[in-house]
């Protein structure tokens, strides 16, 4: 059977691409190596982690937040088995939903490992070793990413004692102590889950700041918040060894600038040093498809150097975010169908789903300085927001960065309760080239947390009203 499009991988980029292609009238198939669809995100990433983040937040609120509001429930008891069951049910509902959408849109599905034999040919090998070749006019590589490990350090990730994010989502009991190698999004999200459930969490980060790449104001304040929550963070620290020790493991690290090494023993060590493009067994070299530092090379239309082969998502350059992959999936499907696919890479929000949340879109202050762009900044703290006070959610702030001459918004950064929802107001504004005054003069409902976004905009071009 011949297809117009075959997508290898059914993560957020892959399944969205396939569905959009089918909706545009293209005969489409997907190849997925897992038993279930949805890729890392739905199975062992975004979705299950958010289920545990929410559940652990509720546990924390019951133990420390409700009494301040006059709600007495006593000391909460943790039922980890039920919490994990909630996570598993959430995953099942989502992956079943993707399967339904693929079927509804008449996308054919093949289970097995996909590899590219040549332009127009995809070989699918199932878990029993049986292979078949699919003929297609276009191939979309959407194979995602995998755990990167620690550069220069041999680590045996067994997913029981030394774990990746996958193992950290499956722990059968709450560890007494956990060392998190990496102070990025994954490490801080998973570390905060177990910290709330009673684990002593120690973070070891190579850079001199957590959340590398985020606005420095946000990183510094967020680090203070995590410290207040009980997490220990070691910055500018290089891990030189991770090995099993007794029933647990031991991490050795030293200052990046040089100095004495330290050893920390823990029940669990979480390796959260980032992810790498997953191209194992894809046959890129044999097919003549060029790569760059492990990433599939593409042009401005997501095309590889081989005609009819495209690539999207974590396997290509850019932020490894599910929603970035989704936008690319739609754009590629439109491009193949002869339409004008487009992704605005300057307006891709990023969210850290801790408590409080951290959200960002556009440029940071450091990036603007490095580029020599003159800008103005406006800031508003949630301590001055009425709704935040009523909810005991006064930590954090909203920060706007706008072009000094035109007032066009170049970046918005939020640390605070619900930041991940509030950031989209800024994203829409920036998508249409809006100014801080445009948002500042837009009426916002009172009392809402979003009023802080408006006040930060006001502070950028004029003065805030409530501070």
C-alpha positions as CSV (number, residue, x, y, z in Angstrom):
1,X,0.0,0.0,0.0
2,X,1.3,3.5,-0.9
3,X,0.8,6.6,1.2
4,X,1.2,10.3,0.8
5,X,2.7,10.7,4.2
6,X,4.3,8.3,6.7
7,X,5.2,9.8,10.2
8,X,7.7,7.9,12.3
9,X,6.9,8.5,15.9
10,X,3.5,9.5,17.6
11,X,4.6,11.9,20.2
12,X,2.9,15.4,20.2
13,X,4.6,16.4,17.0
14,X,4.0,13.1,15.2
15,X,0.4,12.4,15.9
16,X,-0.6,16.0,15.4
17,X,1.2,16.0,12.0
18,X,-0.5,12.8,11.0
19,X,-4.0,14.0,12.0
20,X,-3.5,17.4,10.2
21,X,-2.2,15.6,7.1
22,X,-5.2,13.3,7.0
23,X,-7.6,16.3,7.5
24,X,-5.9,17.9,4.5
25,X,-6.8,14.9,2.4
26,X,-3.5,13.1,2.4
27,X,-3.4,9.3,2.8
28,X,-1.4,9.0,6.1
29,X,0.1,6.4,8.3
30,X,2.1,6.4,11.5
31,X,4.8,4.1,12.8
32,X,5.1,3.7,16.6
33,X,7.6,1.5,18.5
34,X,5.6,1.6,21.8
35,X,2.5,-0.4,22.4
36,X,0.7,2.9,23.0
37,X,0.6,6.2,21.1
38,X,1.7,9.6,22.5
39,X,5.5,9.2,22.7
40,X,7.5,10.2,25.7
41,X,5.3,13.1,26.6
42,X,2.0,11.2,27.1
43,X,3.5,8.0,28.4
44,X,6.5,8.8,30.6
45,X,6.9,12.6,30.5
46,X,4.6,15.7,30.4
47,X,1.3,14.0,31.3
48,X,2.3,11.6,34.2
49,X,4.6,14.2,35.7
50,X,1.8,16.8,35.8
51,X,-0.5,14.2,37.5
52,X,2.1,13.7,40.3
53,X,2.9,17.4,40.5
54,X,-0.8,18.2,41.1
55,X,-1.3,15.3,43.5
56,X,1.8,16.2,45.6
57,X,0.7,19.8,45.6
58,X,-2.7,18.8,47.1
59,X,-0.9,16.7,49.7
60,X,1.3,19.7,50.6
61,X,-1.7,22.0,50.8
62,X,-3.6,19.7,53.0
63,X,-0.7,19.5,55.4
64,X,0.4,23.2,55.5
65,X,-2.0,25.4,53.6
66,X,-5.6,24.6,54.5
67,X,-5.4,25.4,58.2
68,X,-4.4,29.0,57.4
69,X,-7.8,29.2,55.6
70,X,-9.7,27.8,58.6
71,X,-10.0,24.3,57.2
72,X,-8.8,21.7,59.7
73,X,-8.2,18.2,58.3
74,X,-5.5,17.0,60.7
75,X,-2.3,15.4,59.5
76,X,-2.7,14.0,56.0
77,X,-1.7,10.5,55.2
78,X,0.0,9.6,52.0
79,X,-1.3,6.7,49.9
80,X,1.4,6.6,47.3
81,X,-0.2,3.6,45.5
82,X,-3.4,5.5,44.9
83,X,-1.5,8.6,43.8
84,X,0.4,6.5,41.3
85,X,-2.9,4.9,40.1
86,X,-4.2,8.4,39.5
87,X,-1.1,9.1,37.4
88,X,-1.6,5.8,35.4
89,X,-5.3,6.5,34.8
90,X,-4.4,10.0,33.5
91,X,-1.9,8.5,31.1
92,X,-4.3,5.8,29.9
93,X,-7.0,8.4,29.2
94,X,-4.6,10.5,27.1
95,X,-3.1,7.7,25.1
96,X,-6.5,6.2,24.4
97,X,-7.6,9.6,23.3
98,X,-4.8,9.8,20.7
99,X,-5.6,6.3,19.5
100,X,-9.2,7.4,19.0
101,X,-8.2,10.6,17.1
102,X,-5.9,8.6,14.7
103,X,-8.7,6.2,14.0
104,X,-11.3,8.9,13.6
105,X,-9.2,10.7,11.1
106,X,-8.5,7.4,9.2
107,X,-4.8,7.4,9.9
108,X,-3.3,3.9,9.4
109,X,-1.1,2.7,12.3
110,X,1.9,0.4,12.3
111,X,3.6,-0.8,15.5
112,X,7.3,-1.5,15.4
113,X,10.6,0.3,14.9
114,X,10.7,2.5,11.9
115,X,13.8,3.0,9.8
116,X,14.3,4.8,6.4
117,X,15.4,2.4,3.7
118,X,15.6,5.2,1.1
119,X,13.5,8.2,0.0
120,X,9.9,7.0,-0.1
121,X,10.5,3.7,1.8
122,X,10.0,3.1,5.5
123,X,10.9,-0.3,7.0
124,X,8.8,-1.3,10.0
125,X,10.2,-4.1,12.3
126,X,8.0,-5.4,15.0
127,X,9.1,-6.8,18.4
128,X,9.1,-10.4,16.9
129,X,11.6,-9.3,14.2
130,X,9.1,-9.4,11.4
131,X,9.6,-6.6,8.9
132,X,7.5,-4.9,6.1
133,X,8.2,-2.0,3.9
134,X,5.8,1.0,3.5
135,X,6.0,3.0,0.3
136,X,5.2,6.7,0.6
137,X,5.7,10.0,-1.2
138,X,6.8,11.8,2.0
139,X,8.4,10.8,5.3
140,X,8.2,12.8,8.5
141,X,10.8,12.0,11.2
142,X,9.2,12.7,14.6
143,X,11.2,10.3,16.8
144,X,11.6,12.7,19.8
145,X,14.4,12.6,22.3
146,X,16.0,10.3,25.0
147,X,17.9,10.8,28.3
148,X,21.2,12.5,27.6
149,X,23.2,11.2,30.6
150,X,26.1,13.1,32.1
151,X,28.8,14.2,29.6
152,X,32.1,12.4,30.3
153,X,30.6,10.3,33.1
154,X,29.7,6.6,32.8
155,X,26.3,6.2,34.5
156,X,24.3,2.9,34.8
157,X,20.7,4.1,34.8
158,X,18.8,1.1,36.1
159,X,15.6,3.0,36.8
160,X,15.5,1.6,40.3
161,X,18.3,3.3,42.2
162,X,19.9,5.5,39.6
163,X,16.9,6.8,37.6
164,X,15.9,9.0,34.7
165,X,12.6,10.9,34.8
166,X,11.0,7.7,33.7
167,X,12.1,5.9,36.9
168,X,11.3,8.9,39.0
169,X,7.7,8.6,38.0
170,X,7.5,4.9,39.1
171,X,9.0,4.8,42.6
172,X,7.2,2.4,44.8
173,X,8.0,4.2,48.0
174,X,9.1,7.7,49.1
175,X,12.9,7.8,49.4
176,X,14.5,9.4,52.4
177,X,17.1,11.2,50.3
178,X,17.4,12.0,46.6
179,X,20.2,13.6,44.7
180,X,19.1,15.3,41.5
181,X,21.8,15.8,38.9
182,X,20.7,18.8,36.9
183,X,18.9,22.0,37.9
184,X,16.8,22.3,34.8
185,X,13.0,21.9,34.3
186,X,12.9,18.1,34.6
187,X,15.1,17.9,37.7
188,X,13.3,20.7,39.5
189,X,9.8,19.4,38.7
190,X,10.5,15.8,39.8
191,X,12.6,16.9,42.7
192,X,9.7,19.1,43.9
193,X,7.3,16.2,43.7
194,X,9.3,14.0,46.1
195,X,10.3,17.0,48.2
196,X,6.6,17.7,48.9
197,X,6.1,14.0,49.8
198,X,8.8,14.0,52.4
199,X,12.1,13.3,50.6
200,X,15.3,15.3,51.4
201,X,16.2,16.6,47.9
202,X,19.7,17.8,47.0
203,X,20.3,19.4,43.5
204,X,23.7,19.5,41.8
205,X,23.9,21.9,38.9
206,X,26.9,22.6,36.6
207,X,25.9,26.2,35.8
208,X,25.9,29.1,38.1
209,X,22.1,29.3,38.0
210,X,19.1,27.0,37.9
211,X,16.8,26.9,34.9
212,X,19.7,27.8,32.6
213,X,18.6,30.1,29.8
214,X,15.7,31.7,31.8
215,X,15.7,35.3,32.8
216,X,18.2,35.9,35.7
217,X,15.7,37.7,37.9
218,X,13.3,34.7,37.7
219,X,16.0,32.1,38.3
220,X,17.3,33.9,41.4
221,X,13.9,34.5,43.0
222,X,12.8,31.0,42.1
223,X,15.9,29.5,43.7
224,X,15.1,31.3,47.0
225,X,11.6,29.9,46.9
226,X,12.9,26.3,46.4
227,X,15.3,26.8,49.3
228,X,12.5,28.0,51.5
229,X,10.6,24.8,50.5
230,X,13.6,22.7,51.8
231,X,15.5,21.9,48.6
232,X,19.3,22.1,48.8
233,X,20.9,23.5,45.6
234,X,24.6,23.3,44.7
235,X,25.5,25.6,41.8
236,X,28.6,25.6,39.7
237,X,29.2,22.0,40.6
238,X,30.6,19.3,38.3
239,X,29.5,15.7,38.8
240,X,32.5,13.4,38.3
241,X,31.0,10.0,39.4
242,X,27.7,8.3,40.1
243,X,27.8,4.8,41.4
244,X,25.7,2.4,43.4
245,X,26.6,2.1,47.1
246,X,24.9,-0.5,49.3
247,X,21.1,-0.2,48.7
248,X,21.5,3.3,47.4
249,X,23.9,5.3,45.4
250,X,26.7,7.9,45.8
251,X,27.3,11.1,43.8
252,X,30.8,12.7,43.7
253,X,31.0,16.3,42.6
254,X,33.4,19.2,42.7
255,X,33.4,23.0,42.1
256,X,33.6,23.8,38.3
257,X,36.3,26.4,39.1
258,X,38.3,23.7,40.9
259,X,38.4,22.6,44.5
260,X,37.8,19.7,46.9
261,X,35.3,17.0,45.8
262,X,32.2,16.1,47.9
263,X,30.4,12.8,48.2
264,X,26.7,12.5,48.8
265,X,24.9,9.2,49.5
266,X,21.2,8.9,48.7
267,X,18.5,6.3,48.3
268,X,17.8,7.5,44.7
269,X,19.8,9.5,42.2
270,X,17.9,11.2,39.5
271,X,19.8,12.0,36.3
272,X,18.2,15.1,34.8
273,X,20.9,16.6,32.7
274,X,18.8,17.1,29.6
275,X,17.8,15.1,26.6
276,X,19.3,14.2,23.2
277,X,17.7,13.7,19.8
278,X,16.6,10.1,19.4
279,X,17.7,8.7,16.0
280,X,18.9,5.2,17.1
281,X,18.2,2.6,14.4
282,X,16.6,5.2,12.1
283,X,19.1,4.6,9.3
284,X,19.9,8.2,8.7
285,X,23.4,7.6,7.5
286,X,22.5,4.9,5.1
287,X,19.7,7.0,3.7
288,X,22.1,9.9,3.2
289,X,20.3,12.2,5.7
290,X,22.6,14.8,7.2
291,X,22.8,15.5,10.9
292,X,24.5,18.1,13.1
293,X,25.6,17.2,16.6
294,X,23.0,14.4,16.7
295,X,20.2,16.6,15.4
296,X,18.6,16.1,12.0
297,X,19.5,19.0,9.7
298,X,16.6,20.8,8.1
299,X,15.9,23.9,6.0
300,X,13.3,26.6,6.7
301,X,10.6,24.3,5.5
302,X,11.6,21.4,7.8
303,X,13.0,19.4,4.8
304,X,16.1,17.3,5.2
305,X,18.7,17.2,2.4
306,X,16.9,14.1,1.0
307,X,13.8,15.0,-1.1
308,X,10.5,14.0,0.5
309,X,12.0,13.5,4.0
310,X,11.1,16.0,6.7
311,X,11.9,16.2,10.5
312,X,10.2,18.0,13.4
313,X,10.2,18.2,17.2
314,X,13.0,17.2,19.6
315,X,15.0,15.5,16.8
316,X,15.7,18.9,15.2
317,X,17.2,22.2,16.6
318,X,15.2,24.4,18.9
319,X,13.5,24.0,22.3
320,X,12.6,20.5,23.2
321,X,8.9,21.3,24.0
322,X,5.8,19.3,23.1
323,X,3.9,22.4,21.9
324,X,6.8,23.4,19.6
325,X,6.7,20.0,18.1
326,X,2.9,20.2,17.6
327,X,3.2,23.5,15.8
328,X,5.9,22.1,13.5
329,X,3.7,19.0,12.9
330,X,0.9,21.2,11.6
331,X,3.2,23.3,9.6
332,X,4.8,20.3,7.9
333,X,1.5,18.8,7.0
334,X,0.4,22.0,5.5
335,X,3.7,22.3,3.6
336,X,3.3,18.8,2.1
337,X,-0.2,19.6,1.1
338,X,1.0,22.6,-0.8
339,X,0.0,25.2,1.7
340,X,2.2,27.8,3.6
341,X,3.2,26.2,6.9
342,X,4.6,28.6,9.5
343,X,6.0,28.5,13.1
344,X,6.8,31.7,15.0
345,X,9.9,30.6,17.0
346,X,10.0,33.9,18.8
347,X,6.7,33.2,20.5
348,X,7.0,29.8,22.1
349,X,6.2,29.9,25.8
350,X,8.0,27.7,28.2
351,X,6.6,26.6,31.6
352,X,8.1,25.0,34.7
353,X,5.3,23.2,36.5
354,X,6.5,23.5,40.0
355,X,4.7,25.4,42.8
356,X,4.9,28.2,42.2
357,X,5.1,27.9,38.4
358,X,7.6,29.7,36.2
359,X,6.6,30.8,32.7
360,X,8.5,32.7,30.0
361,X,8.0,33.8,26.4
362,X,10.3,35.7,24.1
363,X,13.7,37.2,25.0
364,X,15.3,37.4,28.4
365,X,16.9,40.6,29.7
366,X,20.3,38.9,29.3
367,X,19.6,38.1,25.6
368,X,18.6,41.6,24.9
369,X,21.7,43.0,26.5
370,X,23.9,40.6,24.5
371,X,22.2,41.6,21.3
372,X,22.6,45.3,22.0
373,X,18.9,46.0,21.9
374,X,17.7,49.0,23.9
375,X,14.7,48.0,26.0
376,X,12.6,49.1,29.0
377,X,11.5,46.8,31.8
378,X,8.3,46.8,33.9
379,X,7.7,44.6,37.0
380,X,4.8,43.9,39.3
381,X,4.9,41.7,42.4
382,X,2.0,39.4,43.4
383,X,2.2,40.8,46.9
384,X,0.3,43.8,45.7
385,X,-2.4,41.7,43.9
386,X,-5.7,41.4,45.8
387,X,-6.6,37.9,44.5
388,X,-3.1,36.6,45.3
389,X,-3.5,37.9,48.9
390,X,-6.9,36.2,49.3
391,X,-5.4,32.9,48.1
392,X,-2.1,33.1,50.1
393,X,-0.3,33.0,46.7
394,X,1.7,36.2,47.0
395,X,5.1,34.8,45.9
396,X,6.7,36.0,42.7
397,X,6.2,38.7,40.1
398,X,5.5,39.5,36.4
399,X,8.2,41.1,34.3
400,X,7.8,42.8,30.9
401,X,10.6,43.7,28.4
402,X,9.7,46.0,25.6
403,X,11.6,47.8,22.8
404,X,12.7,51.2,24.1
405,X,11.7,53.1,20.9
406,X,8.6,51.2,19.7
407,X,7.2,49.7,23.0
408,X,6.8,46.4,21.2
409,X,6.9,43.6,23.8
410,X,10.0,41.4,23.3
411,X,9.7,39.1,26.4
412,X,7.5,38.4,29.4
413,X,8.5,36.4,32.4
414,X,6.3,35.2,35.3
415,X,7.1,33.4,38.5
416,X,4.0,32.8,40.6
417,X,0.9,30.7,41.1
418,X,-0.8,29.9,37.8
419,X,2.1,31.4,35.7
420,X,1.7,28.8,33.1
421,X,-1.9,29.9,32.3
422,X,-1.2,33.6,32.5
423,X,1.7,33.6,30.1
424,X,-0.6,33.0,27.1
425,X,-2.0,36.5,27.3
426,X,1.5,37.7,26.6
427,X,2.0,35.2,23.9
428,X,-1.1,36.4,22.0
429,X,0.1,40.0,22.4
430,X,3.5,39.2,21.0
431,X,2.1,37.1,18.2
432,X,0.4,40.2,16.9
433,X,3.3,42.6,17.5
434,X,1.6,44.3,20.4
435,X,3.0,46.9,22.8
436,X,3.0,47.0,26.6
437,X,0.6,49.9,26.3
438,X,-1.8,47.8,24.2
439,X,-2.1,45.3,27.1
440,X,-1.9,47.9,29.8
441,X,-4.9,49.7,28.4
442,X,-6.9,46.5,28.1
443,X,-9.5,46.1,30.9
444,X,-8.9,43.1,33.1
445,X,-11.4,41.5,35.5
446,X,-11.0,42.3,39.2
447,X,-9.9,40.6,41.3
448,X,-7.7,38.2,39.3
449,X,-4.1,37.1,39.3
450,X,-4.0,38.3,35.7
451,X,-4.3,41.9,36.8
452,X,-0.6,41.6,37.8
453,X,0.2,41.0,34.1
454,X,-1.6,44.2,33.2
455,X,0.1,46.1,36.0
456,X,3.6,44.9,34.8
457,X,2.6,46.2,31.3
458,X,1.6,49.5,32.8
459,X,4.9,49.7,34.7
460,X,6.7,49.2,31.4
461,X,5.3,52.2,29.5
462,X,4.0,54.3,32.4
463,X,3.5,53.5,36.1
464,X,1.5,50.7,37.8
465,X,-1.7,51.7,39.5
466,X,-1.5,49.5,42.6
467,X,2.2,49.8,43.5
